[in-house]
C-alpha cells in the first residue's frame, strides 16, 4: 500500500511549482498544479483523491488573469472557499500557505493556517522538508485519509467504468460512519441504498444482459427485489402497476456467487426496512453489518467488470 499523498499547489507562477515538484516526490508527495483559485476548487471537486493544498499568499482568482493582477486577499478567500468545500465533501482538507509575502501575511493568517516563508525554504532544505512533513502529518491525522487507506479496495470500485464518480462522497460517508463512534441515524441507511442502487444502474448501463431494462422502474431506479432474484439466478416475474406479470425470467445460472447473492439480499432487506419508519429498537451494528456487506458487493462488482468487460 502506497504512503504517497496527493497535494494540490495553487500558484500563479508555474516555476514555483516546478521547483518543488521533484523535492516533494522525494518526500512521498505527488504534487499537482492549479494556476488559480477557480481551477483549484474545480480540481478538488473532480478528484477527491486530493489530500491537501498548498496556497500562495497572493494569487489569481480566475484562470487567465494577467500578471500583476494578483489579489492581496487571495488566501483569505481561498480559505473561506475551502471551508465551504469541506462541508460539501464532508471532510477536512489540510492546507498551508507557501508565500514570499510571509512578513506581511503571517500575523493575519497564523490563527487560520500554517504559513511558510517561500524565500527561506528555497535556501534551506531542512525548512522545506518541514513543510512537507507538516502536510504529511496533517493528512495522516485526517479521517478522510484513514478511510481511504483502510477501504482502498472498496474505493477502487468507484469512478471510471465502475460506480459513478459522483457517488464517492456517499461511499466515503458510509464507511466514515462505520469507523466513527457517533450516532447513526435511520436516514443514513439511505446512503447504503443509494450506493447499492447505483451499482445496479451501472450494471444495466454496461449490459442489458447484466441487468435488463425492465428491471429498472420508470423513475430510473432499479427494482431491488427483481434485480436480486435475476442476478442470483432465481425465477423473476416483472409486474406492472396493477401487479400483473408482464415478463418472466426463468431460473438460470447465477451471475453472482452465492455469498454475494446473500450480501445483496441482506443489503436490500436492511436498507429498505431501516431507511423508513421502523418502531423496533436497533443498534449501529445494523448499519455496520449492511455497510460491510455493501463493501463485499462493490469489490465483487469491480472484479466482475474487469474480467467480463475488460475493454469498456
C-alpha positions in Angstrom: 0.0 0.0 0.0 1.4 3.4 -1.1 2.1 6.1 1.5 2.2 8.8 -1.1 -0.1 11.7 -0.6 -1.5 14.0 -3.3 -1.1 17.7 -2.7 -2.5 20.4 -5.0 -0.4 23.6 -5.2 -2.1 26.8 -6.2 0.3 29.5 -7.5 0.1 32.0 -10.3 3.8 31.2 -11.2 4.3 27.6 -12.5 8.0 28.0 -12.0 7.4 27.8 -8.2 5.6 24.5 -8.8 8.3 23.1 -11.0 10.9 24.0 -8.3 9.0 22.0 -5.7 7.7 19.1 -7.7 10.8 16.8 -7.6 11.6 17.7 -4.0 8.1 16.8 -3.0 8.3 13.5 -4.8 11.4 12.5 -2.8 9.3 13.1 0.4 6.4 10.9 -0.8 4.2 13.7 -2.1 2.6 13.8 -5.6 2.4 17.5 -6.3 -0.2 18.8 -8.7 -0.7 22.3 -10.0 -3.5 24.8 -10.3 -2.9 28.4 -11.5 -5.9 30.0 -9.9 -8.4 29.6 -7.0 -11.1 28.8 -9.5 -9.0 26.0 -11.0 -8.1 24.6 -7.6 -11.7 24.3 -6.5 -12.7 22.7 -9.8 -9.9 20.1 -9.5 -10.8 19.2 -5.9 -14.4 18.8 -6.8 -13.5 16.5 -9.6 -10.9 14.5 -7.7 -11.5 13.6 -4.0 -8.0 12.0 -4.1 -6.6 15.4 -3.4 -5.3 15.0 0.2 -4.0 18.6 0.9 -3.5 22.0 -0.6 -0.6 24.5 -0.7 -1.8 28.1 -1.2 0.1 31.1 -2.5 -0.1 34.2 -0.4 -1.3 36.3 -3.3 -2.7 34.8 -6.5 -5.3 34.7 -9.2 -8.9 34.1 -8.5 -9.7 33.1 -12.1 -7.8 31.4 -14.8 -6.1 33.6 -17.4 -5.6 36.6 -15.3 -2.7 38.8 -16.3 0.5 39.1 -14.2 0.2 42.0 -11.8 -3.5 41.4 -11.1 -2.9 39.1 -8.2 -5.3 39.7 -5.3 -3.9 40.6 -1.9 -6.9 38.9 -0.2 -6.5 35.8 -2.3 -5.5 33.5 0.6 -8.4 34.6 2.8 -10.9 34.0 0.0 -9.2 30.6 -0.7 -9.5 29.6 3.0 -13.2 30.6 3.0 -13.9 28.6 -0.2 -12.1 25.6 1.2 -14.4 25.7 4.3 -17.4 25.6 2.0 -15.9 22.8 0.0 -15.2 20.8 3.2 -18.9 20.9 4.1 -19.8 19.8 0.6 -17.5 16.8 0.7 -17.9 16.1 4.4 -14.1 16.1 5.1 -11.2 18.1 6.3 -8.7 19.3 3.6 -5.3 20.0 5.3 -3.6 23.1 3.9 -0.7 25.5 4.4 0.4 28.8 2.8 3.8 29.0 1.0 4.4 32.7 0.3 7.1 35.2 -0.5 4.9 37.7 1.4 5.5 35.9 4.8 6.2 39.0 6.9 3.2 40.9 5.6 0.8 38.0 5.9 1.8 35.8 8.9 0.2 37.9 11.6 -3.2 37.9 9.9 -3.1 34.2 8.9 -1.5 32.3 11.8 -4.7 31.8 13.6 -6.3 30.2 10.5 -3.5 28.3 8.7 0.2 27.4 9.0 2.4 29.8 7.0 5.8 29.0 5.4 8.3 31.6 4.1 9.0 30.8 0.4 12.3 32.8 0.4 13.7 30.9 3.4 12.5 27.5 2.3 14.2 28.0 -1.1 17.6 28.3 0.7 17.1 25.6 3.4 16.3 22.0 2.5 15.5 21.3 6.2 12.9 24.0 6.3 11.4 22.7 3.0 11.1 19.2 4.4 9.5 20.7 7.5 6.6 22.0 5.3 6.3 18.6 3.6 6.4 16.8 6.9 3.7 19.1 8.2 1.4 18.3 5.3 2.0 14.6 5.6 1.3 14.7 9.3 -2.0 16.6 8.8 -3.1 14.3 6.1 -2.2 11.2 8.2 -4.3 12.6 11.0 -7.3 13.3 8.8 -10.2 10.9 9.0 -10.7 11.0 5.2 -7.2 9.7 4.6 -7.7 6.9 7.2 -10.9 5.8 5.5 -9.2 5.9 2.0 -6.4 3.8 3.3 -8.4 1.2 5.2 -11.1 0.9 2.5 -8.7 1.2 -0.5 -10.0 -1.9 -2.1 -13.6 -0.7 -1.9 -12.8 2.8 -3.2 -11.0 1.3 -6.2 -14.5 0.3 -7.4 -15.6 4.0 -7.6 -15.0 6.0 -10.7 -14.0 5.1 -14.2 -16.1 2.2 -15.6 -17.4 1.2 -12.1 -19.6 3.1 -9.7 -20.1 6.7 -10.9 -17.5 9.1 -9.5 -20.2 11.4 -8.1 -21.1 8.6 -5.6 -17.6 8.8 -4.0 -18.6 11.3 -1.2 -21.6 8.9 -0.4 -19.3 5.9 -0.2 -16.8 7.8 2.0 -19.7 8.9 4.3 -20.9 5.3 4.7 -17.5 4.0 5.7 -16.8 7.0 7.9 -19.9 6.1 9.9 -18.6 2.5 10.2 -15.4 3.8 11.7 -16.8 6.6 13.9 -18.4 6.0 17.3 -21.0 8.7 16.7 -24.7 8.1 16.4 -26.1 6.5 13.2 -29.4 7.9 12.1 -32.0 5.9 10.2 -31.6 8.3 7.3 -28.0 7.1 7.0 -29.3 3.8 5.6 -30.4 5.8 2.6 -26.7 6.3 1.7 -26.2 2.5 1.7 -29.3 2.1 -0.5 -28.1 4.9 -2.8 -24.7 3.3 -3.5 -26.3 -0.1 -3.9 -28.8 1.2 -6.4 -26.0 3.0 -8.4 -24.3 -0.4 -8.8 -27.4 -1.9 -10.4 -28.0 1.1 -12.6 -24.4 1.0 -13.8 -24.7 -2.8 -14.5 -27.8 -2.0 -16.6 -25.8 0.7 -18.5 -22.9 -1.7 -19.2 -25.0 -4.6 -20.4 -28.8 -5.3 -20.5 -27.9 -8.9 -20.1 -26.4 -8.0 -16.7 -29.5 -6.1 -15.5 -32.3 -6.0 -18.1 -34.1 -2.8 -18.9 -37.4 -3.9 -17.5 -35.9 -4.4 -14.0 -35.4 -0.6 -13.9 -38.5 1.3 -12.9 -39.9 4.3 -14.9 -38.3 6.7 -12.4 -34.9 5.3 -13.3 -34.3 3.4 -10.1 -33.9 -0.4 -10.0 -36.5 -2.7 -8.5 -34.2 -4.2 -5.9 -36.2 -7.5 -5.4 -36.3 -8.2 -9.2 -32.6 -7.4 -9.6 -31.6 -9.5 -6.6 -33.6 -12.5 -8.0 -32.4 -12.1 -11.6 -28.6 -11.9 -10.8 -29.0 -14.7 -8.3 -30.4 -17.0 -11.0 -33.9 -17.2 -9.4 -37.1 -17.1 -11.4 -38.1 -13.5 -11.7 -41.5 -12.1 -12.6 -41.7 -8.5 -13.8 -45.0 -6.8 -12.9 -46.8 -3.7 -14.0 -48.5 -1.1 -11.7 -51.6 -3.4 -11.4 -49.4 -6.2 -10.2 -49.9 -8.2 -13.4 -46.9 -10.2 -14.7 -45.7 -8.6 -17.9 -42.4 -10.6 -18.3 -40.9 -13.7 -16.7 -37.2 -14.7 -16.5 -36.8 -18.4 -15.7 -34.2 -19.9 -13.3 -30.7 -19.7 -14.8 -27.1 -19.9 -13.7 -26.5 -17.0 -11.3 -24.3 -14.1 -12.3 -23.1 -13.6 -8.7 -21.5 -16.1 -6.4 -23.7 -17.4 -3.5 -22.1 -15.2 -0.8 -22.6 -12.1 -2.9 -26.2 -13.1 -3.5 -26.7 -13.3 0.2 -24.9 -10.0 0.7 -27.2 -8.4 -1.9 -30.3 -9.8 -0.2 -29.1 -8.5 3.2 -28.3 -5.0 2.0 -31.7 -4.9 0.1 -33.6 -6.0 3.2 -31.9 -4.0 5.9 -31.6 -0.7 3.9 -35.3 -1.0 2.9 -36.5 -1.6 6.4 -34.4 0.8 8.3 -34.4 3.7 5.8 -38.1 4.1 6.6 -40.1 4.5 9.9 -39.3 1.5 12.0 -40.7 1.1 15.5 -38.4 -1.5 16.9 -35.1 -0.9 18.6 -31.9 -1.3 16.6 -28.2 -0.5 17.0 -25.4 1.0 14.9 -24.2 -2.6 14.3 -27.1 -3.0 11.9 -25.7 -0.2 9.8 -22.1 -1.5 10.1 -23.1 -5.0 9.0 -25.0 -3.7 6.0 -22.1 -1.4 5.1 -19.6 -4.2 5.2 -21.9 -6.4 3.1 -22.0 -3.4 0.6 -18.2 -3.4 0.6 -18.2 -7.1 -0.5 -20.6 -6.2 -3.3 -18.5 -3.3 -4.5 -15.3 -5.3 -4.6 -17.1 -8.2 -6.4 -18.6 -5.7 -8.9 -15.2 -4.3 -9.8 -13.6 -7.7 -10.2 -16.6 -8.9 -12.4 -16.4 -5.8 -14.6 -12.6 -6.2 -15.0 -13.0 -9.9 -16.0 -16.2 -9.8 -18.0 -15.9 -6.4 -19.7 -12.2 -5.6 -19.9 -12.4 -3.3 -22.9 -15.1 -0.8 -21.8 
